[in-house]
Amino acid sequence: MNMTKPLLLLADDNEEILEFLEHELNEKYTVIKAVNGQEALQLLKEHAVQLLISDVMMPVMDGFELCR
């Protein structure tokens, strides 16, 4: 993982959206991805993330519950 760029966490259950956002943002950010809120929460416990971009409607744990 390149730590010279800010770490960004993308959370979305749509793989196409995750891939698109990663492609658009990876020049300025180191990007990690999660497919639901529970996975994103685990990644937040493991990494010092500077920015989280989350979908609202996801399985297992939605974006609102993740933010709480």
N, C-alpha and C positions, 0 to 999 in steps of 0.2 A: 504494500500500500504506500502510495506517495504521500508523505506527510508534509510536503512543502505547500500543498494546496489545502484549503479548508475542506473538512470532511462533511459531506452531504448525504443524508439518508432519504431515499425515495421509498414510499410505501404505497403500493397499489396492487390490486389483484389482476390487473390487465397487463400481461407481459409485453404487449406491443407498446403501451404507454410507457412502461418502465424503460424499455429499450430506446424509445424515441427521446425521452427526457435525459437518459444517461448520455446518449450521443450528443445532444445539444449542450449539456452542462459539463461534460468531462474535461473540457479544455481548461476551465477555471476551478473545477472542484474534483476532489477524489470522491467517487460515488460508490455507495453501497446500497443494496436494494433489499426490500422485504415484500412478500406477497400478501401479508395481512398485518393487522395491528399487533398481534401477539408476537410475531416474528420481529417486527420493528422494535417492540419493547425490549426483547432480548438483545437485539443489536445495540440499543441505547445503553444497556447495562454493560456491554462489552467495549464500547467505543465512545470517545469524547467527540460527539457530533456537534458541528457548529450550526447546522441548518437541517430541519426536517420538512419535507414536502409530503403530505399524506392525502390520499383519497379519503372521502368521507364514508362511502359505502363499500365495505370489504367483509369477507367472511371471517369467522372466528372472533375477531375483535375489530370494530369499526374505528374510523378516524377520531370520532368524538371521544370514545372510551380511551383510546390511546392517549389523547391529549390530557385527559383527566389524570 
